Amino acid sequence: TGANGTGKSTLARLVMGLLEPSRGQILADGLDLRQVHPAWWRSQVIYLTQEPGFLNATIGENLRQLNPDIDDAGLNRVIDAAGLRPFLDEPPAGFDTPIVSNGRNLALGVRRRLALARALTADGRLVVLDDPIEGLDAKGRETIAVVLGELHKAGRTIIALSHDPDVINQAQIVIDLNHKPRPRVVTVSQMVASAVGDAQTEAAG
């Protein structure tokens, strides 16, 4: 977690291998990410970007980007998980409905849900979610919470980057990027206690 500009999205891109660290290493189970094929690594991770983009292709073709072999049952599974069934059932073409303008004409909430559905096709052991509930209404936030709960129960490792308390409070460990010069690693209870202490100190001052 951290305020805007503290490096949350940069950290996500580093974990995904989209950026290389200027110093140090990023290790996954002891393996330096620079030693693995980038396309293979990205196929191992459920990654929800902050600003999702799409191909000018059909919904089905966009969803199959990470997993070309996924069948219709799998596509329907991720559509339902992302809460997109009403959106998909509205046009008669279904999965064959074209996405135009790289999806920019779609509502932000729909874009975020489509990106979530696409990410879930990877079925990776690692989950990286960059501001997962940004731009979502109450129903969308509830959908994300359910997905996170299911992924947690399935034993996935989840890295969620957010400054939203609804996301932070679900975490077991928090990396506080607001803490300078080096980020602080704390539990949620320690972070809350620290915030309360800071508020009391400010009030006393």
Summary of the structure (lengths in Angstrom):
residues: 205
radius of gyration: 18.5
end to end distance: 26.8
largest distance: 63.6
contacts: 550
relative contact order: 0.15
helix: 46%
strand: 13%
